[in-house]
Amino acid sequence: MDDLRLRAADPATAPGEAVPTLRELRLRYDLSSGSVTACLRTLSEEGVLVTVPRVGAFFALPTQQRPPTFLLAVEDDLEHSAPLVGTLTRVRSAFERRCAQLGGASLFVGLSRLRDTAYRRGLPAISGVFAWTEEREPLPAWLPTSDVHQVRLASRAPDRAGDAGVPVIDRVDMDQVGGGRAAVEHLVHLGHRRIAFLGLHGRPVDDHHWSRAREQGWQAGLAGTGSAAGPTYLPARQPIRGDDELVAAREPAGRLVAELDDTGVTAVVGANNEAVAALLEALAAGAMHPNRWPAVVGFDTGRDLGNDFVSSIQSPYEEMGRAAATLLWQRHSGQLTGPATARILAMTPIPRLSSHSAWKATLPDTNAVPIPSTTA
């Protein structure tokens, strides 16, 4: 497929020149007919080829311009945040691969560099931006929003995008509520009926909107399965992301463990890996018998727990990167017009040992502390 794309971009290729036949391509590249047909269909969708039914495929007008460039822009502290490096790597890799598949170029950049005049002089024309940022208006003023297509996280897109004077901004995000519901449904399936939630959001509105949404999903899961409402444990203060989340989660995690006998809780849903790490610390510090440890399900956001036994709700970071690149390309190429659209992607439960009752007692060494090294 790349050979045909390069040939289409070659000035020596005449518009309307016939592409080798299906049989010739199949023999040349040792591919099945289905694989060759799929490649030709993709190139036709990209505008590289023109397909005439019952006749064949032909090269479209060669494109001599630089391919459209799409930015993945992040806040500078996110770009270098240790807990988020793995997350951004997954998003970036999928975003870049999808841009390349569609015939575009990509650039991963922090917002401060975008605002730097000297850096900006070396940039090609920007066709679209995927802003992975906590800010609602993150783009530098020199980027004309009427010409640059934008994709943002759903929870961070401007509330009035698409209104008069506000650019159309497409959105991608994960189904946080659905993730919380999936965690509860998984635990109920294993026989748990008293399930607590260990969150990271403050009681007033704060930036931990995802923790609040996961709690809403937890509540919906309890209601939908007929389970008794479980207790919620929240930090006394609103944490900053990263290590501060672990520090803030230690107090409610300690309360949760201290009250296990009174509440009858047999399972806990942690808002992310920071909350889970705080819970495991509290359980280990309490010298509780392994048979009494509650089941634990977390989310794969935050620090790497460094173990392979904690059940997790997997975030669709790769799908988000691909979806953002596809939306930007569709806007750029005119395939997508009209009002803003959203791609809300499902989260996937990954069952492991910690979903089950008395799971701690089944570890090879029941005296080991199954938590990562934490110094925060």
C-alpha positions as CSV (number, residue, x, y, z in Angstrom):
1,M,0.0,0.0,0.0
2,D,2.9,2.4,0.8
3,D,4.4,1.6,-2.6
4,L,1.2,2.7,-4.4
5,R,1.0,5.8,-2.2
6,L,4.5,6.8,-3.1
7,R,3.9,6.2,-6.8
8,A,0.8,8.4,-6.6
9,A,2.9,11.2,-5.2
10,D,5.6,10.8,-7.9
11,P,5.3,13.6,-10.5
12,A,6.1,11.0,-13.2
13,T,2.8,9.3,-12.5
14,A,0.1,10.5,-14.9
15,P,-3.3,11.2,-13.5
16,G,-5.6,8.4,-14.6
17,E,-2.8,5.9,-15.0
18,A,-4.0,2.4,-14.4
19,V,-3.0,0.6,-11.2
20,P,-1.7,-2.9,-11.7
21,T,-4.5,-5.5,-11.7
22,L,-5.6,-7.3,-8.6
23,R,-3.9,-10.5,-9.8
24,E,-0.6,-8.6,-10.5
25,L,-0.6,-7.0,-7.1
26,R,-1.4,-10.3,-5.4
27,L,1.5,-12.0,-7.0
28,R,3.9,-9.1,-6.6
29,Y,3.4,-8.8,-2.9
30,D,2.4,-12.3,-2.1
31,L,-0.9,-11.3,-0.6
32,S,-4.4,-12.7,-0.7
33,S,-7.1,-11.2,-2.9
34,G,-9.0,-10.0,0.1
35,S,-5.9,-8.2,1.5
36,V,-5.2,-6.5,-1.8
37,T,-8.9,-5.5,-2.2
38,A,-8.8,-4.0,1.3
39,C,-5.7,-2.0,0.5
40,L,-7.2,-0.6,-2.7
41,R,-10.3,0.3,-0.8
42,T,-8.3,2.2,1.8
43,L,-6.4,4.1,-0.8
44,S,-9.6,5.0,-2.6
45,E,-11.1,6.4,0.6
46,E,-7.9,8.5,1.1
47,G,-8.2,9.9,-2.4
48,V,-5.0,8.3,-3.6
49,L,-6.8,6.1,-6.1
50,V,-10.1,6.3,-8.1
51,T,-11.9,3.0,-8.5
52,V,-14.3,2.4,-11.4
53,P,-16.5,-0.6,-10.8
54,R,-15.9,-3.5,-13.3
55,V,-13.1,-1.5,-14.9
56,G,-10.3,-1.1,-12.4
57,A,-8.4,1.3,-10.2
58,F,-6.5,4.4,-11.4
59,F,-4.2,6.9,-9.8
60,A,-5.8,10.2,-8.8
61,L,-4.1,13.6,-9.3
62,P,-0.6,13.4,-7.7
63,T,-0.2,15.4,-4.6
64,Q,3.0,17.5,-4.5
65,Q,2.1,19.4,-1.3
66,R,3.5,18.5,2.1
67,P,1.0,16.2,3.8
68,P,-1.4,17.8,6.3
69,T,0.2,18.0,9.7
70,F,-1.8,17.2,12.9
71,L,-0.6,18.1,16.4
72,L,-1.0,16.2,19.6
73,A,-0.7,19.1,22.0
74,V,-0.3,18.5,25.8
75,E,0.3,20.6,28.9
76,D,3.9,20.8,29.7
77,D,3.5,19.2,33.2
78,L,1.6,16.3,31.6
79,E,4.3,15.8,29.0
80,H,6.8,15.1,31.8
81,S,4.6,13.7,34.6
82,A,5.8,10.2,35.5
83,P,2.4,8.7,36.2
84,L,1.1,9.9,32.8
85,V,4.1,8.9,30.7
86,G,2.7,5.5,29.9
87,T,-0.7,7.0,29.2
88,L,0.6,9.5,26.7
89,T,2.8,7.0,25.1
90,R,-0.2,4.8,24.3
91,V,-2.2,7.8,23.0
92,R,0.7,9.2,21.0
93,S,1.6,5.9,19.4
94,A,-1.9,5.3,18.2
95,F,-2.4,8.9,17.0
96,E,0.8,8.9,15.0
97,R,0.1,5.5,13.4
98,R,-3.3,6.5,12.4
99,C,-2.1,9.8,10.9
100,A,0.5,7.9,8.9
101,Q,-2.1,5.4,7.7
102,L,-4.3,8.2,6.4
103,G,-1.4,10.0,4.6
104,G,-0.8,12.8,7.1
105,A,2.1,13.8,9.3
106,S,2.0,14.2,13.1
107,L,3.8,16.2,15.8
108,F,3.8,15.7,19.6
109,V,4.4,19.0,21.4
110,G,4.0,20.8,24.7
111,L,1.9,23.9,24.7
112,S,4.8,26.2,25.8
113,R,6.8,25.2,22.7
114,L,3.8,26.0,20.6
115,R,3.7,29.5,22.1
116,D,7.5,30.0,21.4
117,T,7.9,32.2,18.4
118,A,11.3,30.7,17.4
119,Y,9.9,27.2,17.6
120,R,6.8,28.1,15.7
121,R,8.8,29.4,12.7
122,G,9.9,25.9,11.9
123,L,6.4,24.4,11.9
124,P,4.6,23.4,8.7
125,A,1.0,24.6,8.2
126,I,-1.1,23.0,10.9
127,S,-4.3,21.3,9.8
128,G,-5.6,20.1,13.1
129,V,-4.9,19.8,16.8
130,F,-5.8,17.1,19.3
131,A,-5.5,18.9,22.6
132,W,-4.9,16.5,25.5
133,T,-5.0,19.2,28.2
134,E,-6.8,20.3,31.3
135,E,-7.4,23.8,29.9
136,R,-10.6,24.7,28.1
137,E,-9.0,27.2,25.7
138,P,-5.5,25.8,25.3
139,L,-4.5,26.8,21.7
140,P,-2.1,29.7,21.1
141,A,-3.6,32.8,19.6
142,W,-1.5,32.5,16.4
143,L,-3.4,29.3,15.4
144,P,-6.5,30.5,13.5
145,T,-9.3,28.4,15.0
146,S,-11.5,28.9,11.9
147,D,-9.0,27.0,9.8
148,V,-7.5,24.5,12.3
149,H,-9.7,21.6,13.2
150,Q,-9.8,20.6,16.8
151,V,-10.4,17.6,18.9
152,R,-10.4,17.7,22.7
153,L,-11.3,15.5,25.6
154,A,-15.1,15.5,26.0
155,S,-15.1,16.8,29.5
156,R,-12.8,19.6,28.6
157,A,-14.3,20.9,25.3
158,P,-15.9,24.4,25.5
159,D,-19.5,24.2,26.6
160,R,-20.7,26.2,23.6
161,A,-18.6,24.8,20.8
162,G,-20.4,25.2,17.5
163,D,-22.4,28.3,18.6
164,A,-21.9,31.6,16.6
165,G,-18.2,32.7,17.0
166,V,-17.1,29.4,18.6
167,P,-15.3,26.9,16.4
168,V,-16.7,23.4,15.9
169,I,-14.7,21.1,18.3
170,D,-15.0,17.4,18.0
171,R,-14.6,15.3,21.2
172,V,-13.2,12.0,22.3
173,D,-13.2,10.5,25.7
174,M,-13.7,7.2,27.6
175,D,-17.0,6.2,29.1
176,Q,-16.1,6.9,32.7
177,V,-19.6,6.1,34.0
178,G,-19.7,2.9,32.1
179,G,-16.3,1.9,33.6
180,G,-17.6,2.4,37.1
181,R,-20.7,0.3,36.3
182,A,-18.6,-2.4,34.7
183,A,-16.5,-2.7,37.8
184,V,-19.5,-3.3,40.0
185,E,-21.1,-5.7,37.6
186,H,-17.9,-7.8,37.5
187,L,-17.8,-7.9,41.3
188,V,-21.5,-8.7,41.7
189,H,-21.1,-11.6,39.2
190,L,-18.5,-13.0,41.6
191,G,-20.9,-12.9,44.5
192,H,-20.1,-9.5,46.2
193,R,-23.0,-7.5,47.4
194,R,-21.5,-4.9,49.7
195,I,-19.1,-2.8,47.6
196,A,-17.4,0.4,48.6
197,F,-16.0,3.2,46.4
198,L,-12.7,4.9,47.2
199,G,-12.6,8.1,45.2
200,L,-10.3,11.1,44.6
201,H,-12.8,13.9,43.9
202,G,-13.6,16.6,46.4
203,R,-17.2,17.2,47.4
204,P,-17.3,20.6,45.6
205,V,-16.7,20.5,41.9
206,D,-13.0,20.0,41.1
207,D,-10.7,18.7,38.3
208,H,-11.2,15.1,39.3
209,H,-14.4,14.9,37.2
210,W,-13.4,11.4,36.0
211,S,-13.5,10.1,39.7
212,R,-16.9,11.6,40.2
213,A,-18.1,10.0,36.9
214,R,-16.7,6.6,38.0
215,E,-18.6,7.0,41.3
216,Q,-21.8,7.7,39.4
217,G,-21.2,4.5,37.4
218,W,-20.6,2.6,40.6
219,Q,-23.9,3.8,42.0
220,A,-25.7,2.9,38.8
221,G,-24.1,-0.6,38.9
222,L,-25.3,-1.1,42.4
223,A,-28.8,0.0,41.5
224,G,-28.9,-2.1,38.4
225,T,-27.9,-5.3,40.1
226,G,-30.1,-4.9,43.1
227,S,-27.1,-4.6,45.5
228,A,-27.2,-2.6,48.7
229,A,-25.8,0.8,48.5
230,G,-22.2,0.8,49.7
231,P,-20.2,3.5,51.5
232,T,-18.2,6.1,49.6
233,Y,-14.8,7.3,50.9
234,L,-13.4,10.6,49.6
235,P,-10.4,12.7,50.6
236,A,-10.7,15.6,53.0
237,R,-9.0,17.9,50.5
238,Q,-8.9,18.1,46.7
239,P,-5.6,16.5,45.5
240,I,-3.4,17.5,42.7
241,R,-2.8,14.8,40.1
242,G,0.0,12.3,40.5
243,D,1.8,11.6,43.8
244,D,-0.5,14.0,45.6
245,E,-3.4,11.8,44.8
246,L,-1.7,8.9,46.6
247,V,-1.1,11.1,49.7
248,A,-4.7,12.4,49.7
249,A,-6.1,8.9,49.3
250,R,-4.3,7.5,52.3
251,E,-6.7,9.1,54.8
252,P,-10.0,7.8,53.3
253,A,-8.3,4.4,52.6
254,G,-7.4,4.2,56.3
255,R,-10.9,4.9,57.3
256,L,-12.3,2.3,54.9
257,V,-10.0,-0.4,56.3
258,A,-10.8,0.6,60.0
259,E,-14.5,0.3,59.3
260,L,-14.5,-3.0,57.4
261,D,-16.0,-4.9,60.3
262,D,-18.8,-2.4,60.8
263,T,-19.7,-1.8,57.2
264,G,-19.6,-5.5,56.0
265,V,-17.8,-4.4,52.8
266,T,-16.4,-7.3,50.8
267,A,-15.1,-5.5,47.8
268,V,-13.8,-2.0,46.9
269,V,-13.7,-0.1,43.6
270,G,-10.8,2.3,43.6
271,A,-11.0,5.4,41.3
272,N,-7.5,4.9,39.9
273,N,-4.2,3.2,40.8
274,E,-3.3,5.9,43.3
275,A,-6.4,5.1,45.3
276,V,-5.7,1.3,45.0
277,A,-2.1,1.8,46.1
278,A,-3.3,3.7,49.2
279,L,-5.8,1.0,50.0
280,L,-3.2,-1.8,49.7
281,E,-0.9,0.2,51.9
282,A,-3.7,0.5,54.6
283,L,-4.6,-3.1,54.4
284,A,-0.9,-4.2,54.8
285,A,-0.4,-1.7,57.7
286,G,-3.5,-3.0,59.5
287,A,-2.0,-6.5,59.9
288,M,-5.4,-7.9,58.7
289,H,-5.6,-11.6,58.2
290,P,-5.2,-12.4,54.5
291,N,-8.6,-14.1,54.4
292,R,-10.3,-10.8,55.4
293,W,-8.9,-8.6,52.7
294,P,-11.7,-7.2,50.5
295,A,-11.7,-7.8,46.8
296,V,-10.2,-4.9,44.8
297,V,-10.9,-3.5,41.3
298,G,-9.2,-0.4,40.1
299,F,-8.6,1.6,36.9
300,D,-5.4,1.6,34.9
301,T,-4.9,5.3,35.3
302,G,-2.2,6.7,37.6
303,R,1.0,4.9,38.7
304,D,2.1,1.5,37.6
305,L,1.2,-0.8,40.5
306,G,4.0,-3.1,39.5
307,N,2.0,-6.3,40.0
308,D,-0.2,-8.5,37.9
309,F,-2.9,-9.5,40.3
310,V,-5.1,-6.4,40.8
311,S,-8.2,-6.4,38.7
312,S,-8.5,-3.3,36.5
313,I,-10.8,-1.4,34.2
314,Q,-8.7,-0.8,31.1
315,S,-8.8,2.7,29.5
316,P,-9.1,2.9,25.7
317,Y,-6.1,5.2,25.2
318,E,-5.1,3.7,21.9
319,E,-8.7,3.9,20.6
320,M,-8.8,7.6,21.7
321,G,-5.6,8.4,19.8
322,R,-6.9,6.7,16.7
323,A,-10.4,8.3,16.9
324,A,-8.9,11.8,17.3
325,A,-6.6,11.3,14.3
326,T,-9.5,10.0,12.2
327,L,-11.8,12.9,13.2
328,L,-9.1,15.5,12.3
329,W,-8.5,13.8,8.9
330,Q,-12.2,13.6,8.2
331,R,-12.7,17.3,8.9
332,H,-9.6,18.2,6.9
333,S,-10.7,16.1,3.9
334,G,-14.3,17.2,4.0
335,Q,-15.6,13.8,4.8
336,L,-17.1,15.1,8.0
337,T,-18.9,18.4,8.1
338,G,-21.6,20.0,10.2
339,P,-22.0,20.1,14.0
340,A,-19.5,18.8,16.5
341,T,-19.4,15.0,17.1
342,A,-18.2,12.9,20.0
343,R,-16.6,9.5,20.2
344,I,-17.1,8.1,23.7
345,L,-15.3,4.8,24.0
346,A,-16.0,1.9,26.3
347,M,-13.7,0.8,29.1
348,T,-12.9,-2.9,29.4
349,P,-12.8,-5.0,32.6
350,I,-9.6,-7.0,33.0
351,P,-10.3,-9.6,35.7
352,R,-7.4,-10.8,37.8
353,L,-6.8,-12.4,41.2
354,S,-8.0,-9.5,43.4
355,S,-11.6,-9.7,42.3
356,H,-12.1,-12.8,44.4
357,S,-12.8,-13.2,48.1
358,A,-9.7,-13.9,50.3
359,W,-7.5,-13.3,47.2
360,K,-4.6,-12.2,49.4
361,A,-4.4,-15.6,51.0
362,T,-3.9,-17.3,47.6
363,L,-0.8,-15.3,46.7
364,P,2.4,-17.5,46.7
365,D,3.7,-15.6,49.8
366,T,0.9,-14.5,52.1
367,N,3.3,-12.4,54.1
368,A,4.4,-10.3,51.1
369,V,3.1,-6.8,50.8
370,P,1.5,-6.7,47.4
371,I,2.0,-3.0,46.7
372,P,4.4,-0.9,44.8
373,S,7.2,1.0,46.5
374,T,5.7,4.4,47.4
375,T,7.6,7.2,49.0
376,A,5.2,10.1,48.5
